[in-house]
C-alpha cells in the first residue's frame, strides 16, 4: 500500500468515525424534544379526562335541571317565551313577554348608557312592564310563570294600588318579582296574607339604582309604612349596579327633586313598550330553554372553546382555593350606601322606614357548586354594615336558610336551574316571607329572625314598626 492510499484510508476511517460520533450526539439532542412532546400529550390527555369527568360530575346547570325534571317524571315545557306569547294570543289573550327595564339601557353615542326609548327628545326609562296585560315571565322549573300585570305594569293583584297608605312595599330584582313561581307564591304574596296592603314593585334585572328610581317614582303615592329592600348577591356587580351607574338618568335619582313622573305617564309608557315588544315578537330570536341548551351542548365550537379555556378545571381549582374563578371589578359599597341614604330621605317624608333583606344564592349551601365571581363569602356582613351605616334595619335570610335541615330544597331543582343563577322555589319564597314576618312582629333584633337594628329608641324605625306588627 502506498503512502497516498494509506492517507486516503486514514481519512476515510476518521470520517467514518466522526459520522458515528455525530450520530449519537444528534439523537441525544432530540431527547428533550421527544420528552416534551410526550409530556404534552400526557398532560393533554389528563386535562381532557379531567374536563370530561368534571362535566359528568357537575354538568351545565340547565342540563342538570332538565335531567332532574325528567328523572322525576315531571313535564317540561319546551316552548320559548315568544312561542308561549303567540299561543296565548291565539287563544284571544293579549299576552306580552316580560320586558326587563335594565335591558332598555344601551351604549350611548358619547359614552355611558342611555334608554333606547325617547320621548319629546329626551330619555324615557320605564321601570315595569305594560299595564293590565298577561305577562309571560320565565321558565326555570319546567313550567312557564305567567301573571296579570297591574295598572302600572307590576306584579300585584287587582286593587292593590287603592290601599293607601300601604303596609309594605317591596323593591328588588327577579327574586322580588318572583322568578319563576306561579301567582300566589312570591314573597309579596306570602306577606300579603298577613298584611293585605302589600305592594310588589320588584322587577327582573333591577339594580339598586333602578330600585331607588322605583321608590322615587311610586312610593310617595303609596306612603308605605315599611319598605322592604330585597338585596340579592349580584346587585353590586359590574353588570348590575356597575352598568346602571353609567346612566346619567339613573344617577340623577340621587338628587332630590328629580323624577320622570312615570306615575302619570302610564298611557305613554304602554304605547312605547307595546311598539317595542311587538317588533320583538314579530322577529323572535329565542329557541326555548331546552332547545337552546341542547344546541349549546351539541355545538362543536362551544365545546372546543370551553376545553381551550379549561372551563370546568378552572372552576374546580377555584373551589379548592376557596375563591371564585376569574376576576371582577370591586363592589361599589360607597355608591350603595349613598343610594340607601337617599332612599331613607324619601321614606322619611311620611315617617316610613326601610328594612334591607339579604337573599343568598344557592351556592352558599352547595359545596360542589362554583361560586360566581361577583360574590364574596362575607357579603351578607358587608351589606349589613352598609345598611346600619345609614340607620337602616337588616334581615339576613341566609342565616335562616342555613339553619334549615336541607337549604337547597328551597331552590328550583336544588339550585340547578335553567338560568344558571337559580332562584328560590315556592318553599324558599315562603321561608323568606316568614323570616321577614317574624322580624316585623318581634322588632327586637333576635338571632332567630336575623334582624339587626341600629338603634332602639322610642323614635326609631323599630318603635314605629310596632304599629304595623299589631295589625
C-alpha positions in Angstrom: 0.0 0.0 0.0 1.5 3.4 -1.0 1.6 6.5 1.1 -1.4 8.1 -0.8 -3.5 5.0 -0.4 -2.7 4.9 3.3 -3.6 8.6 3.7 -7.0 8.2 1.9 -7.7 5.1 4.1 -6.9 7.1 7.2 -9.2 10.0 6.1 -12.0 7.5 5.3 -11.6 5.9 8.7 -11.6 9.3 10.5 -14.6 10.4 8.5 -16.5 7.3 9.3 -15.5 7.6 13.0 -16.7 11.2 13.0 -20.0 10.4 11.5 -20.5 7.6 14.0 -19.7 10.1 16.8 -22.2 12.7 15.5 -25.0 10.2 15.2 -25.4 9.6 18.9 -25.0 13.3 19.7 -27.8 14.2 17.3 -30.0 11.6 18.9 -29.2 12.8 22.4 -30.0 16.4 21.4 -33.5 15.4 20.3 -34.3 13.5 23.6 -35.6 16.6 25.4 -37.9 17.5 22.5 -39.3 14.0 22.5 -39.8 14.1 26.2 -41.5 17.5 25.9 -43.9 16.2 23.2 -44.7 13.1 25.2 -45.3 15.1 28.4 -47.6 17.5 26.4 -49.6 14.6 25.1 -49.9 13.0 28.5 -50.9 16.4 30.0 -53.5 17.0 27.3 -54.9 13.5 27.9 -55.2 14.1 31.6 -56.8 17.5 31.1 -59.3 16.1 28.7 -60.1 13.3 31.1 -60.5 15.8 33.9 -62.8 18.1 31.9 -64.9 15.1 30.9 -65.1 13.8 34.4 -66.0 17.2 35.9 -68.6 17.6 33.2 -70.2 14.4 34.3 -69.9 15.2 38.0 -71.1 18.8 37.6 -73.0 19.3 34.2 -74.3 22.6 32.9 -77.0 23.8 35.4 -79.6 24.0 32.7 -78.9 20.4 31.5 -78.9 19.2 35.1 -82.3 20.8 35.7 -83.8 19.1 32.7 -82.3 15.8 33.7 -83.7 16.2 37.2 -87.2 17.0 35.8 -87.1 14.0 33.5 -85.9 11.7 36.3 -88.8 12.8 38.5 -91.2 12.2 35.6 -92.2 15.9 35.5 -93.3 17.5 32.3 -91.0 20.2 30.8 -92.5 23.0 28.7 -90.1 23.2 25.7 -91.6 26.3 24.2 -89.8 29.6 24.0 -91.2 32.8 25.7 -92.3 34.1 22.3 -94.0 30.8 21.5 -95.9 31.0 24.7 -97.0 34.6 23.9 -98.1 33.5 20.4 -100.1 30.6 21.8 -101.9 32.8 24.4 -102.7 35.4 21.7 -104.1 32.6 19.5 -106.5 32.0 22.4 -107.6 35.6 22.4 -105.4 36.6 25.4 -103.5 39.9 25.0 -100.2 38.5 26.3 -96.8 40.1 26.2 -93.3 38.8 27.1 -91.5 40.1 30.2 -89.5 43.2 29.4 -86.5 44.0 31.7 -86.0 47.7 32.5 -82.3 47.2 32.6 -82.4 45.7 29.2 -83.6 49.0 27.8 -80.2 50.6 28.5 -77.9 50.7 25.6 -74.5 52.2 25.0 -74.7 56.0 24.3 -73.0 57.7 21.4 -70.7 59.7 23.6 -70.1 57.0 26.3 -72.2 55.8 29.2 -75.6 54.2 28.7 -79.0 55.6 27.9 -82.5 54.3 27.4 -83.4 53.2 23.9 -86.8 54.8 24.3 -87.1 58.5 23.8 -89.9 61.0 24.4 -90.0 64.6 23.2 -86.3 64.5 22.5 -85.4 63.1 25.9 -85.0 59.7 27.5 -87.8 57.7 28.8 -86.9 54.7 31.0 -89.9 52.6 32.2 -89.5 50.7 35.4 -92.0 48.0 34.8 -94.0 46.3 32.0 -97.2 47.1 30.1 -100.2 47.7 32.4 -103.1 45.3 32.7 -101.6 42.7 30.3 -100.9 39.0 30.7 -97.2 38.8 31.1 -95.0 35.7 30.4 -92.3 35.9 32.9 -89.8 32.9 32.8 -89.4 29.1 32.9 -86.9 27.9 35.4 -88.7 24.9 36.8 -90.1 23.4 33.6 -93.4 25.4 33.6 -93.8 29.0 32.4 -94.6 31.5 35.1 -97.4 33.8 33.8 -99.1 36.7 35.7 -101.5 39.5 35.2 -99.8 42.9 35.4 -101.4 45.6 37.5 -102.3 49.2 36.4 -98.7 50.2 36.4 -97.1 47.0 35.0 -96.0 45.4 38.2 -96.9 42.0 39.7 -99.8 42.8 42.0 -103.4 41.7 42.4 -106.3 44.0 41.3 -107.0 46.9 43.7 -103.6 46.8 45.4 -102.9 50.4 44.5 -106.0 51.6 46.2 -104.8 50.6 49.7 -103.2 53.8 50.9 -101.1 54.0 53.0 -99.6 50.7 52.1 -98.4 48.5 54.9 -95.5 47.0 53.0 -93.8 47.9 49.7 -91.1 45.6 48.2 -88.4 46.7 45.8 -85.8 44.4 44.3 -85.0 42.3 41.3 -86.0 38.9 40.0 -86.2 37.4 43.4 -88.7 40.1 44.4 -90.9 39.8 41.3 -90.9 36.0 41.9 -89.0 34.3 39.2 -90.1 31.7 38.4 -93.1 30.7 40.6 -96.8 30.8 40.0 -99.1 33.5 41.2 -99.7 33.4 45.0 -96.1 32.0 45.7 -93.9 35.1 45.7 -92.5 36.8 48.9 -95.0 39.6 48.5 -97.9 37.1 48.1 -97.0 35.4 51.3 -96.7 38.7 53.2 -100.0 39.8 51.8 -101.7 37.0 53.7 -100.8 38.9 56.9 -100.8 42.5 55.6 -103.2 42.8 52.6 -101.9 46.3 51.8 -98.6 44.9 50.4 -97.3 46.0 47.0 -94.6 44.3 45.0 -92.6 46.8 42.9 -89.7 44.5 42.2 -88.7 43.7 38.6 -86.3 41.3 36.9 -82.7 42.6 36.4 -83.1 45.6 38.7 -80.0 47.2 40.3 -80.0 49.3 43.4 -80.2 52.4 41.2 -83.3 51.1 39.4 -84.8 50.2 42.8 -84.1 53.8 44.0 -85.8 55.1 40.9 -88.8 52.9 41.6 -89.0 54.3 45.1 -88.8 57.9 43.9 -91.5 57.4 41.2 -94.1 55.3 43.0 -93.6 55.2 46.8 -94.8 58.8 47.6 -98.2 58.0 46.2 -98.4 54.8 48.4 -96.7 56.1 51.6 -95.8 52.6 52.8 -95.1 52.2 56.5 -92.3 49.7 55.8 -90.3 49.4 52.6 -88.5 46.1 52.2 -85.4 46.4 50.1 -84.6 42.9 48.9 -80.9 42.5 48.1 -79.5 39.6 46.1 -75.8 38.8 45.8 -75.3 40.1 42.3 -76.8 43.6 43.0 -73.5 45.4 43.3 -71.8 43.5 40.4 -70.4 45.3 37.4 -73.2 44.1 35.1 -75.8 45.3 37.6 -75.1 48.4 39.7 -71.9 49.0 37.7 -73.8 49.4 34.4 -76.6 51.4 35.9 -74.1 53.8 37.3 -73.1 54.6 33.7 -76.6 56.1 33.1 -76.8 59.8 33.8 -80.5 59.5 34.0 -80.4 56.9 36.8 -77.6 58.7 38.6 -79.9 61.7 38.6 -82.2 59.9 41.1 -79.6 60.6 43.8 -80.6 64.3 43.5 -83.6 65.5 45.5 -86.4 66.6 43.2 -85.6 64.5 40.1 -88.3 62.4 38.6 -89.6 61.1 35.2 -93.1 61.5 36.5 -93.8 57.9 35.5 -96.9 57.5 37.6 -98.9 59.9 35.4 -97.3 58.7 32.1 -98.6 55.2 32.0 -100.5 55.5 28.7 -97.3 56.8 27.0 -95.2 54.0 28.7 -97.7 51.4 27.5 -97.6 52.7 23.9 -93.9 52.8 23.7 -93.4 49.4 25.3 -96.1 47.8 23.1 -94.4 49.1 20.0 -91.0 47.7 21.1 -92.4 44.3 22.2 -94.5 43.8 19.1 -91.3 44.2 16.9 -89.6 41.6 19.1 -92.5 39.2 18.8 -92.5 39.6 15.1 -88.8 38.6 14.9 -88.3 36.1 17.8 -84.8 35.2 18.5 -85.5 32.6 21.2 -85.3 28.9 20.7 -86.8 27.9 24.0 -84.8 26.8 27.1 -84.4 23.2 26.2 -83.6 23.7 22.5 -81.1 26.5 23.4 -79.3 24.3 25.9 -79.3 21.3 23.6 -77.9 23.5 20.7 -75.2 24.8 23.0 -74.4 21.4 24.4 -74.2 20.0 20.9 -72.1 22.8 19.4 -68.6 21.6 18.5 -67.3 25.2 18.6 -68.7 25.8 22.0 -67.3 22.5 23.4 -63.9 23.3 21.8 -63.9 26.8 23.3 -64.8 25.5 26.7 -62.0 23.0 26.5 -59.4 25.5 25.4 -60.4 27.7 28.3 -60.4 24.6 30.6 -63.6 26.0 32.0 -64.5 23.1 34.3 -61.0 22.6 35.5 -60.6 26.3 36.4 -63.8 26.3 38.3 -62.8 23.1 40.1 -59.4 24.6 41.1 -61.0 27.8 42.2 -63.2 25.9 44.6 -60.1 24.3 46.0 -58.6 27.7 46.6 -61.8 28.9 48.2 -62.5 31.8 45.9 -64.4 32.3 42.7 -62.7 31.9 39.3 -61.8 34.9 37.2 -61.6 38.5 38.3 -64.3 41.1 38.9 -64.4 44.8 39.5 -64.5 45.9 43.1 -68.0 46.2 44.6 -69.0 49.8 45.0 -70.3 49.9 48.6 -69.8 53.6 48.7 -72.4 54.2 46.0 -74.7 51.6 47.5 -74.6 53.5 50.9 -75.4 56.7 49.0 -78.4 55.1 47.4 -79.7 53.7 50.7 -79.2 57.1 52.3 -81.2 58.8 49.6 -83.9 56.1 49.9 -84.2 56.8 53.6 -84.6 60.5 52.9 -87.5 59.7 50.6 -89.5 57.5 53.0 -88.8 59.9 55.9 -91.2 62.3 54.2 -94.1 60.2 55.5 -92.2 58.7 58.5 -91.8 55.4 56.9 -88.8 53.1 57.3 -86.7 50.8 55.2 -85.5 47.3 56.0 -82.8 45.7 53.9 -83.3 42.0 53.3 -80.4 39.8 52.2 -81.2 36.9 49.9 -78.5 34.3 49.3 -77.6 32.3 46.2 -77.9 28.5 46.2 -74.1 28.2 46.0 -74.0 29.3 49.7 -75.3 25.8 50.6 -73.7 23.6 48.0 -70.0 22.8 48.5 -69.8 21.3 45.0 -71.2 24.4 43.2 -68.7 27.1 42.0 -69.4 30.5 43.5 -69.9 33.2 40.9 -67.0 35.6 40.6 -69.3 38.6 41.5 -69.9 37.4 45.1 -67.8 37.1 48.3 -68.1 35.0 51.4 -68.6 37.9 53.8 -71.1 39.8 51.6 -74.0 39.5 54.0 -72.0 41.1 56.7 -70.8 43.9 54.4 -74.4 44.6 53.3 -75.5 44.6 56.9 -72.8 47.2 57.7 -73.9 49.3 54.7 -77.5 49.3 56.0 -76.6 50.1 59.5 -74.2 52.9 58.5 -77.2 54.9 57.2 -79.5 53.8 60.1 -81.5 51.0 58.4 -82.6 47.7 59.7 -81.3 44.5 58.3 -82.7 40.9 57.9 -80.4 38.0 56.9 -82.4 35.3 55.2 -79.2 33.4 54.5 -78.8 32.8 58.3 -82.3 31.4 58.5 -81.8 29.2 55.5 -78.5 27.9 56.9 -80.5 26.6 59.9 -82.8 24.5 57.7 -82.2 20.8 57.5 -82.0 21.0 53.7 -81.4 24.5 52.5 -81.1 23.5 48.8 -84.7 22.2 48.9 -85.7 25.9 48.9 -84.3 26.5 45.4 -85.5 25.4 42.0 -84.3 21.9 41.4 -82.0 22.2 44.4 -80.1 25.1 42.8 -79.7 23.5 39.3 -81.6 26.0 37.2 -82.1 26.8 33.5 -80.9 30.3 34.1 -77.5 29.4 35.7 -78.3 31.7 38.6 -81.0 29.7 40.4 -83.9 31.4 42.1 -85.9 30.2 45.1 -88.9 28.0 44.6 -92.3 28.4 46.3 -90.9 27.0 49.6 -87.9 29.3 49.5 -90.0 32.4 49.0 -92.4 31.3 51.7 -89.5 30.9 54.1 -88.1 34.3 53.2 -91.5 35.8 53.9 -91.7 34.0 57.2 -88.4 35.4 58.3 -89.4 38.9 57.3 -92.8 38.5 59.1 -91.1 37.4 62.3 -88.7 40.3 62.1 -91.5 42.8 61.8 -93.6 41.3 64.5 -90.7 40.8 67.0 -88.9 44.1 66.3 -86.2 43.2 68.9 -83.3 42.0 66.8 -83.5 38.4 67.9 -81.0 36.0 66.3 -83.8 33.7 65.2 -85.3 36.4 63.0 -81.9 37.6 61.8 -83.0 41.2 62.3 -80.3 43.8 63.2 -81.4 47.2 64.5 -79.1 50.3 64.5 -81.0 51.8 67.5 -83.8 51.0 69.9 -85.1 54.5 70.9 -88.8 55.3 71.0 -88.4 57.4 67.8 -86.5 54.7 65.9 -88.0 52.7 63.0 -88.1 49.7 65.3 -90.6 51.5 67.6 -92.7 52.7 64.7 -92.8 49.1 63.4 -94.9 48.1 66.4 -97.9 49.9 64.9 -98.0 47.6 61.9 -96.9 44.5 63.8 -100.1 44.7 65.9 -102.4 44.6 62.9 
